[in-house]
Amino acid sequence: MNENKKNKAFRVVFEDDYIIVVDKVAKILVQPAPGNDKLTLNALLEKYAGRRLFPCHRLDRETTGLIMYAKLSDIQANIARQFASGEIIKKYIAFIKQGPLKKRGVFEGAIIDRQGKTFGEKPKQARTLYRIVEKLQGFNVIELKPLTGRTNQLRIQLAKAGCPILGETKYAFRRDFSVRFKRLGLHAFYLSFIHPVSKDRVEVKIGLAQDMKRFLSEATTFQDGRRRKVV
């Protein structure tokens, strides 16, 4: 893996002696999985940092955006406690099939992902705040703020609401979409946490992934003749 290819997999957006936050591209696994690519974001980042790193959360392979790593195990433990207590704020932008949603609302209820069902796990309560940012021809742009961290939470909740994420193949069928996106249309654009050492609140925000920007630019419906900035 040369430097040019490595740099296509992620972009560092925050780094100090304790934490790295990167903007991940699509199509790369965060951690190794049986039968999948050995080349992972973990491996590439550890090569970049020249040390072992500790992932603080995950993103799906096709999801783009912000993901945080700790440089020390006790920093990872601190971030895990913040996730458990709800101190960490994450926000996503998704392209979704148009469905029966109010402009603002909340998804809540017990959910379980497919793997959990396979292993006999019980459904767990999940809660996500949402607001529709823009309505376009055949799809909506939505902002999501998960208040819990269940596996595939956003994907499951949107599918259950009748408005799955464009590109969804796990919880929806290709025939369900009149508008198609070439991957899962989900992007983690905002992350806020309490720094484990300085105790300051750190906020990191990025724009949309390039393929999502292009997709929006090609949409034919505009509001008041001009496109609003989504993130």
Secondary structure, DSSP 8 states (H G I E B T S, - for coil): --HHHHHHHEEEEEE-SSEEEEEE-TT--SS--TTS-S--HHHHHHHHHTS--EE-S---TT-EEEEEEESSHHHHHHHHHHHHHT--EEEEEEEEE--S--SEEEEEEEE--HHHHHTT---EEEEEEEEEEEE-SSEEEEEEEESS--TTHHHHHHHHTT--BTT--SSS-GGG-SS--SS--EEEEEEEEE-TTT--EEEEE----HHHHHHHHH-S--BTTB-----
